[in-house]
Structure formats: structure tokens, C-alpha cells
Amino acid sequence: MNNIDKQDPIYRIVFQQQAEVYELYAQYIYQSDLHGFIEVEQLLFGEKSQLLVDPGEERLKTLFHDVTRTFIPMPAIIRIDEVSRAGTPTVSEGGSNVRPFPVMPFPARDH
């Protein structure tokens, strides 16, 4: 038997909130008991010893400072990737080419 020391996976979660696109890194993600949500736990941020300070990352650190678990609506999620290491979390303008998944309205009922 091989005893390979496998590191826990790291996930990159990209989602849209209002007109902004968020890219977060987390240790754990799973489907929530709250219908229609993904639970994200143990958010990962860069080390504080970095020489350069990224204002976007600092904004996210402040926003998620006391958050132990966040719930993201499934329609807001653009992409989830398993990555080999955490990158820098970012917030960017959504632009005109990023939109939530369209929801088809129910057809009008004929009377």
C-alpha cells in the first residue's frame, strides 16, 4: 500500500453578487440543507506577511472577517474549481458579459 500524504483539496468559487464578480478560495464546500444554496466554509486568504497589499483582497477580508460559513445561492455561482493552491481572492466589476442563469417564466394560463 502507498501512504501518500494527500493534502485537503482547495476550491476556487466564482460567483456574482449584484454587479460584481467574487472569486474566493475555501477548504470546504457542499450542498446546503437550505434549498438552493451552496455552503462554503474555512475561507482562505493570503498571508499577512506579504509586502504588497491588494485592496480587493483587504475588502474581502473585512467583508468576511467574522464569517465561519457563508451560503451562496446556486444561481449566483458561475464556477467552482478544485485547485492545487489558493490564489488571491478578488472582487471585480461584472461587466456586460456576466449574467445570472436565466429563469424561464411560467407560460400564461389560458382561461
C-alpha positions in Angstrom: 0.0 0.0 0.0 1.1 3.5 -0.8 0.9 6.0 2.0 0.5 9.2 0.0 0.1 12.3 2.2 -2.8 13.9 0.3 -3.5 17.5 1.2 -7.1 18.5 1.6 -8.5 20.0 -1.6 -8.8 23.7 -2.1 -11.7 25.2 -4.0 -12.0 28.4 -6.1 -15.6 29.6 -6.0 -16.5 32.3 -8.6 -20.0 33.9 -8.1 -21.9 37.0 -8.9 -23.4 39.4 -6.4 -25.3 42.4 -7.8 -22.9 43.9 -10.4 -19.7 42.4 -9.0 -18.0 39.0 -9.5 -16.3 37.5 -6.4 -13.5 34.9 -6.5 -13.0 33.2 -3.2 -10.9 30.2 -2.0 -12.1 27.8 0.6 -11.3 24.5 2.2 -14.8 23.1 2.2 -17.9 23.4 0.0 -21.0 21.3 -0.1 -24.7 21.5 -0.9 -26.6 23.1 1.9 -29.6 21.9 3.7 -31.1 25.3 2.8 -32.6 24.5 -0.6 -30.8 26.2 -3.4 -27.6 27.2 -1.6 -24.0 26.1 -1.5 -22.3 26.2 1.9 -18.7 27.5 1.9 -16.5 27.1 5.0 -13.0 28.0 6.0 -12.3 30.8 3.6 -8.6 31.1 2.6 -6.8 34.5 2.3 -3.1 35.4 1.7 -0.6 35.6 4.5 -0.4 38.9 6.4 3.4 39.0 5.9 3.0 40.0 2.2 4.9 43.1 1.2 2.2 44.3 -1.2 -1.4 44.9 0.0 -4.2 44.1 -2.5 -7.1 46.5 -1.8 -9.6 43.9 -3.3 -8.4 41.2 -1.0 -8.4 43.5 2.0 -12.0 44.4 1.2 -12.9 40.7 1.1 -11.1 40.1 4.4 -13.1 42.9 6.0 -16.4 41.7 4.5 -15.9 38.1 5.6 -14.0 38.8 8.9 -16.2 37.0 11.3 -17.9 34.6 8.9 -17.5 30.9 9.7 -19.8 29.7 7.0 -21.4 31.5 4.0 -24.3 30.4 1.9 -24.2 31.3 -1.8 -27.3 30.9 -3.9 -26.8 28.3 -6.7 -28.0 30.7 -9.5 -25.2 33.2 -8.5 -22.5 30.6 -8.9 -20.5 31.0 -12.1 -17.9 28.3 -11.5 -16.3 26.0 -8.8 -12.8 24.6 -9.4 -10.6 22.3 -7.3 -7.2 23.9 -7.4 -3.7 22.9 -6.2 -3.2 26.0 -4.1 -5.1 29.1 -3.0 -4.7 32.3 -5.1 -5.6 35.8 -4.3 -9.3 36.4 -3.6 -10.7 39.2 -5.8 -13.7 41.3 -6.5 -14.3 42.7 -10.0 -16.9 44.5 -11.9 -19.2 42.0 -13.6 -19.3 43.8 -17.0 -21.9 43.2 -19.6 -21.0 39.6 -20.4 -21.7 38.1 -16.9 -25.3 37.5 -16.1 -27.2 35.1 -13.8 -28.6 32.0 -15.4 -31.9 32.9 -17.0 -35.0 31.6 -15.3 -37.9 30.7 -17.6 -41.2 32.2 -16.5 -44.3 30.0 -16.4 -46.4 30.4 -19.5 -49.6 32.4 -19.2 -52.5 30.3 -18.2 -55.3 30.2 -20.8 -58.8 30.6 -19.3 
